[in-house]
Amino acid sequence: MSVAIVILAAGSGTRVGAEVNKVLLPVGEMPLLAHCVRTALTVPGVIRVLVVTRADERDEVATALLPHLGDAEITLVHGGATRHASETNALRVLADDIHRGLIETVAIHDGARPLAPRSLFESALAAAHEHGGALPTVSVRGLVDDTGAEAPGELVTVQTPQAFRATTLLDAYLKAAEDGFEGTDTAACLAQYAPDVRLMGVPSTPLNLKVTFAEDVAAVEHLLRSGPA
């Protein structure tokens, strides 16, 4: 299975209280984003890793990542005004390789989730290759409705990396571009334009947290020191 991994890093540091993009904050011995990239590069079958950045941060991101890449190569892609636009830009870069059959499966990951392990990428990609799409999920318990009763059934939160068959994903985003549709995440676009694709949940854990606030940075540093699973 040939794989491309897209890492979205075109956000900001507003809510985390930083003056720079949060993915450039030092966490442990490297920038937060470098943790994601280094993990992505170790995934079996990966032939391309794309990092989507803001246009005005391209050089800064390149400088931050270069010392941590070794001999590996990545592609920097200019992001759009929204998450969906950034995903579209990345898929357009991959389009030729996808059409030629060089890339079979694509994973889209948040650059602000530095603790996603290689095993989670592998699980999501394998499920997507077999079924069409896959989403990491974590069970949520203890939720109540407005009457105070516990919510019925099993509820889950969805994380990244989300993985999909490459041709299906590209076709969905090209159709979305024609219609002006924008989804809240990758799966939303597939649900709109490829509703027959089966999206499988793959087990994850709360350790795959997304850095949003200042306390999340401290949590990631603690988990890195203690060796998260």
Secondary structure, DSSP 4 states (H G I P E B T S, - for coil): --EEEEEE----STTTT-SS-GGGSEETTEEHHHHHHHHHHTSTTEEEEEEEE-GGGHHHHHHHHGGG-TT---EEEE--SSHHHHHHHHHHHHHHHHHTTS--EEEEEETT-TT--HHHHHHHHHHHHHHEEEEEEEEE---B-TTSPBPPS-EEEE-S-EEEEHHHHHHHHHHHHHHT---SSHHHHHHHH-TTSEEEEEE--TTS----SHHHHHHHHHHHHH---
